[in-house]
Amino acid sequence: MHEDCDEAARLARAREIEQGVEAPANFRPVRRVQLLCSDMDADGGQVPRRLQLVCPPDLTVDSLRALFQNHVTLRSCPLDTIAGCHTQVDFIHCLVPDLLEITKCSFYWGKMDRYEAERLLDGKPEGTFLLRDSAQEEFLFSVSFRKYGRSLHARIEQWNHKFSFDSHDPGVYTSDTVCGLIEHYKDPSSCMFFEPMLTWPLHRNFTFPLQHLCRAAIVNRLTYDNINLLQLPKTLKSYLKEYHYRQKVRVERFDDDVQWLDLRNVPS
């Protein structure tokens, strides 16, 4: 019975992750308008294509009609003829909330692959660990640690602004910050047999470059969207945004039909 409950909870969490979370109050979704276009094939026939136009949220269909002038007609298209258009999904981008604290941690080694981490941990006592940047693009951080006489690795996952070692399991411990997550697993009594044991930090033997330290201090006072408002070159803005995660949000449930702009005979 307990295993059935655990499996039901994991399935429910998987559905939540797939659907996304509720959008925050200040979130402004983009407007997505479906375009039905016609191309000429080799025999001179019409080949329909479906496109999606991403627009500012205040852009109206009337504005688009005026933009295309007399080449556009508006029609409705039943949803059951449009695969995958039942729900509009957007993403919000958030900076890691404690990047400054992470940078200050002596056990954070920055960019490092698993093989270098294993070399550093080789022969170290059980529970010795380090925090590093994850080599997997969809994750930001991983821990490498000694357990059961081996060097193991666990990626830090994020869902709904909570960090954990398994976002699909509602029973796994979560924290608002990366440092808070690591602090929890420093206590061996808090670790299940399949979870990391982070008892003894492996101290970093170098200092980070000044630009890395400055970034951590700057983003500690900003949000991801605030960075876009700074009078800085794009490359520097991208550098400031590097340590961020993307959260899917559920924005809109379509009704029985959606509006399409039918582009016929639009001159190229």
TASULLIN-V151307 format. One record per helix or strand of 3 or more residues. SS is the DSSP state (~ for helix, > for strand). FROM is the first residue (numbers start at 0). TO is the last residue. If there is no record, write none. Layout:
ss;from;to
SS;FROM;TO
SS;FROM;TO
This chain:
ss;from;to
~;1;18
>;30;39
>;45;54
~;60;70
>;71;77
~;78;80
>;86;94
~;98;103
>;107;110
~;113;120
>;127;132
>;140;146
>;149;154
>;156;158
>;161;163
~;177;183
~;187;189
~;209;218
~;223;227
~;233;239
>;243;252
>;256;262
